[in-house]
Amino acid sequence: MLNMLCKILAKMCVFSLLIIVLSCKSIVVTNKEEVSSIVSKTIILKNKTYNHNKSMLLVTSYKEDLNSIKTIYYKVLDSKSKIVLKEGVFIGMKLEWYTTNQLQGYKYIGMVEQDDGRFSKNNQKNKNITIINIEE
């Protein structure tokens, strides 16, 4: 009798599990334009920073996405007259003020190789930084 009850309960559990699994439905996307609009949204960031004595303004804009390499569009303006002193494009990771008349850009490093000691440390310059001079 107990054995018969266990068999009936097991069959009921399997049957109810089967009903639950078959009743689940996934959401079907019918409009392909919705999918492409979700994927293609990127954010354009704009930053404004003054140099140390606030005589020049650096305006940068770049796309914020999953790529670590950024194409940074920059303008350097005179803070009083708003005249464009320098403008260009820097491809790397970051662009910031180095001195009052220079910008420092950090290039993308990628994979770093192990130093094998063939070059002396005195002869190596930092190849990952680019200095951009600004003439007033």
Secondary structure, DSSP 8 states (H G I E B T S, - for coil): -HHHHHHHHHHHHHHHHHHHHHH--------HHHHHHHHT--EEEEEEEE-TTSSEEEEEEEEESS-SSEEEEEEEEETTT--EEEEEEEEESEEEESSSSEEEEE----S-----S-S-TTT---TTEEEEE---
